[in-house]
Amino acid sequence: MIDILLATYNGEKFIEEQIESLLSQTYKNWKLIIHDDGSNDNTVNIIKKLQEKDERIILIEDGIKCGGAG
Protein backbone atom coordinates (compact mmCIF):
# COMPACT_ATOMS: atom_id res chain seq x y z
CA MET A 1 0.00 0.00 0.00
CA ILE A 2 1.29 3.44 -0.94
CA ASP A 3 0.25 6.53 1.02
CA ILE A 4 0.18 9.72 -1.02
CA LEU A 5 0.30 12.92 1.04
CA LEU A 6 -1.15 16.10 -0.41
CA ALA A 7 -1.17 19.52 1.21
CA THR A 8 -3.71 22.01 -0.16
CA TYR A 9 -4.42 25.70 0.13
CA ASN A 10 -6.80 27.57 -2.18
CA GLY A 11 -6.23 25.04 -4.95
CA GLU A 12 -9.69 24.96 -6.51
CA LYS A 13 -8.28 25.67 -9.98
CA PHE A 14 -6.23 22.47 -10.10
CA ILE A 15 -7.23 20.11 -7.27
CA GLU A 16 -9.87 18.17 -9.18
CA GLU A 17 -7.57 17.56 -12.14
CA GLN A 18 -4.78 16.48 -9.77
CA ILE A 19 -6.95 13.97 -7.94
CA GLU A 20 -8.59 12.68 -11.12
CA SER A 21 -5.10 12.01 -12.46
CA LEU A 22 -4.38 9.80 -9.46
CA LEU A 23 -7.70 8.02 -9.83
CA SER A 24 -6.94 7.18 -13.45
CA GLN A 25 -3.59 5.50 -12.73
CA THR A 26 -3.32 1.78 -13.40
CA TYR A 27 -1.76 1.06 -9.99
CA LYS A 28 -4.65 0.97 -7.53
CA ASN A 29 -3.14 -0.02 -4.16
CA TRP A 30 -2.85 3.48 -2.68
CA LYS A 31 -4.64 5.97 -0.49
CA LEU A 32 -4.55 9.74 -0.75
CA ILE A 33 -4.29 11.64 2.52
CA ILE A 34 -5.07 15.35 2.14
CA HIS A 35 -4.54 18.10 4.70
CA ASP A 36 -6.00 21.49 3.85
CA ASP A 37 -4.31 24.55 5.34
CA GLY A 38 -7.41 26.70 5.77
CA SER A 39 -8.50 27.27 2.18
CA ASN A 40 -11.12 29.98 1.72
CA ASP A 41 -12.08 28.95 -1.80
CA ASN A 42 -13.90 25.81 -3.01
CA THR A 43 -10.96 23.41 -2.50
CA VAL A 44 -12.43 21.46 0.43
CA ASN A 45 -15.83 21.10 -1.26
CA ILE A 46 -14.18 19.69 -4.38
CA ILE A 47 -12.22 17.20 -2.28
CA LYS A 48 -15.38 16.13 -0.43
CA LYS A 49 -17.16 15.58 -3.75
CA LEU A 50 -14.31 13.36 -4.92
CA GLN A 51 -14.31 11.49 -1.59
CA GLU A 52 -17.81 10.30 -2.42
CA LYS A 53 -16.40 8.84 -5.64
CA ASP A 54 -13.50 6.94 -4.06
CA GLU A 55 -12.95 5.79 -0.47
CA ARG A 56 -9.15 5.94 -0.87
CA ILE A 57 -9.36 9.74 -0.58
CA ILE A 58 -9.00 10.86 3.03
CA LEU A 59 -9.40 14.50 4.03
CA ILE A 60 -8.00 15.59 7.38
CA GLU A 61 -10.02 18.48 8.76
CA ASP A 62 -8.33 19.41 12.01
CA GLY A 63 -8.35 23.21 11.83
CA ILE A 64 -4.54 23.34 12.04
CA LYS A 65 -2.93 25.89 9.73
CA CYS A 66 0.73 25.15 9.07
CA GLY A 67 1.43 28.10 6.81
CA GLY A 68 3.79 26.23 4.51
CA ALA A 69 5.34 22.91 3.63
CA GLY A 70 7.74 22.97 6.59
C-alpha positions, 0 to 999 in steps of 0.5 A: 500500500502506498500513502500519497500525502497532499497539502492544499491551500486555495487550490480549486483551480487544479485540485480536481484535475490532480486527484482525477489524475491519481484516480486514473492510474493503473496502480490501484493499491494506494490511499490519498491523505489530504490536509487542507491549510485553511483554504477559503475557496472551493478546495475542500468542497471539491475534495469532499465531492471526490471522496464520495467517488473513491474511499481511498481519498482521506481529508483531514479536517483538524483546523490546524494551519501550518502556513507552509510545507515545513 
